[in-house]
Amino acid sequence: MDPKSRWEQERQEAKQQREISIIEAAERVFVKKGLDKATMRDIAAEDNVGIATVFRYFPKKDRIVVAVASRIIDMEAEAFKSISEQSEIGIKKIEMLFDHFIADTSSAYLNRNKLTEAFESYAAQQAEPLDGIEDYHEATRKVYRIFKKIIQNCIDDGSIRSDIPVHETLATLVNALGIFSKKLSLQSNIVMFEADPDMIVQLTIVKNIFLEYLKPQ
């Protein structure tokens, strides 16, 4: 590689790292202050850069809001991809997806759930689509493309019952457990009913019901 090309490559890599750093700083700020109250100045201070640098990468606040939400979905896509590539039968991969929603109770996961919920509300309240929203839509389509491969695994190896609409059923069950997991994690400090079972216990019960329903008759 000639010196000019090497310099250009290093410049692009540095630019990409700066963008990632700003997005990560924005995520921390949004967790602490919320999407509405957080400012571009807050994000600049969190990343120890000038506010002009933040605006150079993200001319509008909406763009950085979308970038943070898209990054969270990209992380979900990586989790789905890892499961998809396992040497397991289809229904086992579905079980691994269920476990993915159940197992992670870290503060980082809970914060991502809160941000996703906040983003969906924030986007729904806007009169016009958010600037850059197509990036978020593409990130969600990426997750679904990976999920479709897992669904096809289930069909090809016959590991789930064939007397049901497979695509619709698996999408419904995975969405249901994912949403339930998110809701429980958001309400971890709120008692919904007296003597509420532990969150993991509730999710495991739902998982087992779903898996039993999916087994070939």
N, C-alpha and C positions, 0 to 999 in steps of 0.2 A: 504494500500500500504506500502510495507516495505521500509526502508530508502534508500536502494540501488536503487530500482525502482523509488522512488520519486526523487532522485538525478538525475537519467538518464532522467526522464521526464523534470525536470527543465533545465537540460543541453540542451536538444533538443529544448525546447521552447526558451531558450536564443539564441541558434544558429539560429533558424528561425527568431527571431526578429532582430538579427544582419543582416541577409541576406536581410530582408525587408528594413531595414534602409539604407543599401548600395544601393539597387535598387532605393529607393526614392531619395537618394542623387545623384545618377547617372542621374536620370530623370531631376533634377534641373540643373545639369551641362550641359546636352545635350541641354536643352532649351536655356541656356545662351550662349554656345560656339559652338553648332552643333556637330553632331556625329563624323565628321572627325577630328576636332580640339581638342575635349575633350580628356584628358588623364586619365589614371588610377590614377595618382598622384593628378589630379584635384578632382577626385571622393573621394579619401581618405581624402583630405583636407576638402571637403564639409561635409563629415560624421565625421570628427574629429577622424579618426583612422589612424593607420600606413598603408602604401601602401602594406605591407606584408599581412595584414588582408584582404584587398580587393582581392589580388591575391589568398589567401587561399579559398575564396568563388567563385571567378571567375578567373580561370587561364588565360583566354584570354579576351581581350576587346570585341571581338565578342559575347562572352557568356553574358556579361552584357548588351550589346546592345539588344540582343534577349530577355533577361529577362525583360528589360524595356518595349519593344514592347509587349511582352506576357502579362505583367501586365495591360497594357492599354486595350488589348482585353478581359482580364478577367473582367475588370470593365464594359465593354460593355455587357459581358455575364450576369452579375448581373442585369443590367438594363433590358435586354431582359427577364430574368427569372422573375423579379418582374412584368412585364407586362403580361407574360404568365400565372401567377398565379391569375390574377384579375378575378373576377366574372362578366365577360362581354362577349357579343357575339363576334365572330371572327373578324368581320369588325371593331368593336370598338377597339379591340386590335391592329389591323393594324393602325388605326388612332392614337392610343397611341404611336406606334413605330414612326410614322411620326412626332408626336409632340416631341418625344424624340430628334429627329435630329434638330428640330426647336428651342425648348425652351431654351436650355442651351447655353447661350452666355457668360459664365464666362471665365475669363482669363485661368483658369485651363483647361477648355474644349478646348479652342482655342490652348493652348499649346500642348495638347494631339493630336489634329488634325495635328499640325505642325510636331510633332514627328513621327506620323504614316506615314505621307507623306515622311518625311526624311528617315525613316526606309525602306520603300518600294524602294526608290531610291538607298539607300545604299546597300540593299540586292541584287538588280538587277545588280549592278555594280561589284559584286564579281565574280571571276572566278569559285569558288567552293561554294556550299551551306554553309551558316554561321554555325559555330559550335553551336549546340543546337537548330537549326531552327525547329526541330520536336516539341519542346515545343510550339513554336508559331503556328505551324500548328494545334496542338491539341487544342489550345485555340480558334482558328477560327472554328474548327469543333464543339466545345462545343456551340458556338453561333448558328451555323446552326442547331444543334440538337434541341435547344430550339425553334428556329424559325419554324422548321418543325412541332412542336406541335401547334403553333399558326395557321399555314396553315391548319392543320388537323381540328382545331376548326372551321375554316371558311367553310370547306367542310361539316363537320358534322352538323352544325346548318343552313347551307344554307344561310348565311348572305351575301355572294357575288355571283355574277352571275356564272352559271354553264356551260355557252357556251364558256368558254375560258379555255386554259390550266392553271389550278389554280396554281400549284407549280411554273411553269416557270414565269407566270405573276406576282405573288406576289414577288418572288425573284428579278425580274427585277425592279419592282417599288420601293421596299424598297432599293435596291442597288442604283438606280438612285437618289432617294431623299437624301440618306446618302452621296453619292459622291458629289452631288450638294451642300449640306450643308457644307461639308468639304471644297470644292473649294471656296465657298463664304466667309467662315470664314478665309481662308488663304489670300484672296484678299481683306480683310476688309479695308485696307489702299490704295487700288488701284481702281480707277474708270475705269470700263470696258467700259462703254458707258456714254455719256453725260446724265445727269439727271437720273442716275441709281436709280431704286427704292431701298428702304431699304431692307436689307437682309431678315428680317423676312417677309416682304410683299411678296417678290419673292417666298420664300419657302412655305408660306401659300397658294399662288395661285396654285403652283404645287401640293401641298397636296390636295387641293379641286378638282382639275382636276382629279387626280388619284382616289380619293374616289368616285367621280361621275361615273367614268368609271367602278368601281368595283361593284356598286350597282346592284342588280338583276333587270333584264329588266321587 
